[in-house]
Amino acid sequence: MSNCSSPGWTLATDSSSSVLPTPPAFRVRGVNKDFGGQRVLADISFTIAAGERVAIIGPSGAGKTTLFRLLCAVLQPDGGSVEVFGQDCTGLHGRRLRRLRREIGVLYQSDNLIPQLRVVHNVLMGKLGRWSLPRALLSLLWPQDLPTARAALARVELADRLWAMPGELSGGQQQRVALARLLVQQPKIMLADEPVSQLDIRLGREIIELLASIATSLGNTLLVNLHTLELLQGHFQRLLALKDGRLFWQGPPAALSHDLLRELYGTEYQSLHLEEGRKGENIAEPAGGVGAADQMEAVAGPHQVPAAAGVEQTVN
């Protein structure tokens, strides 16, 4: 049974008072994107509620990174619209675009830090969207908000690396510094594009756990482009699956099965190195767990799954 309530809506208990609804973090409607005459994204539509934690999965070349660049307003769609908290991003420029980007923090898979600057300066880069140019330049000579930088590094367990150079840090520590920068930026939305692709599974799990913990504690919306499916467990409320530039499937992690993944990843499925369980066994649960996928078979073509509140249930 679908839930007809809209995401982020708060109903007033007093009929005499009026409470405005919170718009969704993202509303994507019929988005197309072309590069060099080739369609990379086709008719993408979905809604993500404010505060929701969502992972985006799919094979190489599915369009995941292009979608992320559209969501953070680095690219403009060639068709359709992308709304962020109810504001259409199409055609935004100048001050309005900068104001929008302040609300979206991005964590990339690599090159998150400026190697010539100490950790403290890299962390305080999160303030650039709110500082004046003179203050930003002065901060390069002497950090302008040391207490904030220290607190952010302490949150990611790197309080003792304030004055270190990025080259002195491991890959996992560098990603933690990038997370500290996001904390300083104080965005309402956190986008992470393959943030653990260059880390081993143990460090990757630590980064994903930290991302989810920060998003939950701050009430932020979190979207993670993730290839390592073992890291889905327990951190995300919903999955979006892309294939050939289209939205192939969406639903809760409990509905993710081996059959669905075979259809989604095709020849890449074997490279996922997932332990085969019984037919339909849930991927995002510990071994032996029973998920909703045991009652649900993946079928060719459009997929239907129980959707989160306010989410379209049929994916075309």
SULPEUR-V465906 format. One record per run of one state. SS is the DSSP state (h for helix, s for strand, l for the rest). FROM is the first residue (numbers start at 1). LEN is the number of residues. If there is no record, write none. Layout:
SS;FROM;LEN  SS;FROM;LEN
This chain:
l;1;25  s;26;10  l;36;2  s;38;11  l;49;4  s;53;5  l;58;6  h;64;8  l;72;7  s;79;6  l;85;2  s;87;2  l;89;5  h;94;9  l;103;1  s;104;4  l;108;10  s;118;1  h;119;9  l;128;5  h;133;9  l;142;4  h;146;10  l;156;3  h;159;3  l;162;3  s;165;1  h;166;3  l;169;2  h;171;15  l;186;3  s;189;5  l;194;7  h;201;18  l;219;2  s;221;5  l;226;3  h;229;4  l;233;5  s;238;6  l;244;2  s;246;6  l;252;1  h;253;3  l;256;1  s;257;1  h;258;15  l;273;9  s;282;1  l;283;9  h;292;4  l;296;7  s;303;2  l;305;9  s;314;2  l;316;1
